[in-house]
């Protein structure tokens, strides 16, 4: 027989002590927290919803940042668009309103081209190279190239007529002559080319060209000019502006012949060339060539010897704008009321400049330089210049020149026509 296990009497179980202690601690912590919140004024719900609110706030911040970024992106896009449009507009407005006349600037650099020296005498060729700024670089480059090419073409002609051997022989003769003429030392010969601004408006600039020098005898002086469009740098060709060729030529001829008849050299022109000088002048006008000056369009430039003696110099005449403005495109005449701005064409030589020119002229002509010079202004605006030496008890006059201070052209003591800007033939 199997023995049965004895029955165990069931005991009634309670809450374990450890659990009870934990519960008590938790409740004490809760009661303590609630008490602290009451004292500090905190919202009970805030504490229990802290994490949830924190997450909500994070989501809200992200959303707000996204919206702000979108707004910023829109602003940036609009600003870029505005800058492109606005700056472009500003540039265009500046281009239209800026006065190129005020910004245009020229500096000059003297450059040696050719130099041969024998003893104390030298043959020197140089040029004043213009550097243009204040306008577009493309326009500046065009102008500078044109002027440089002009220089170059002249040097080609000079070099063709003055070989090194010829110049060396000439310099040797100058040195020998200086040894024979005690007190009259060797001198330099040669040529110089230069440009200067003679007329400037907000539309165009005109460079006056000057070529001067010689080989000790006949002066090779020459003057001319060229006008450029300030915006493009292109040469302004009168023939492209003429709308009525026949009327333009007629107006030019009328003006030029009136000016010539008032010229102090007119009688010499008629005596030496009769009526044949008219064909030379007519031919020059009919070429529709020229450039802009403060006085009008320079339509006639007759080199010396063409219609008169070398001493008479060149003949240059400009037709006033008022006589031709109805027959040409007036795009360059819009500012005609300010044509005299920044022009050296109205400049008069100073007394000191004329006195020096007179001494140089007389020395080139005779080989002698007077020790004294004096001058006076006449009622008609001309300047009389006396070249003389003080002999102690009296003055010995070498010559008297009376010239126009604007042109340096006039007469000597025996009424021969002179031009102090050029060197005369040696007597």
Secondary structure by P-SEA (a helix, b strand, c coil): ccccccbbbbbbbcccaaaaaaaaaaaaaaaaaaaaaaaacccaaaaaaaaaaaaaaaaaaaaaaaaaaaaaaaaaaaaaaaaaaaaaaaaaaaaacccccccbbbbbbbbbcbbbbcccccbbbbbbbbbbccccaaaaaaaaaaaaaaaaaaaaaaaaaccaaaaaaaaaaaaaaaaacccccbbbbbcccccccccccccbbbbbbbbbbcccccccccccccccccccccccccccccccaaaaaaaaaaaaaaaaaaccaaaaaaaacccaaaaaaaaaaaccbbbbcccccccccccccccccccccbbbbbccccccccccccccccccccccccccccccccaaaaaaaaaaaaaaaccccccbbbbbbccccbbbbbbbcccccbbbbcbbbbbcccccbbbcccccccccccccccc
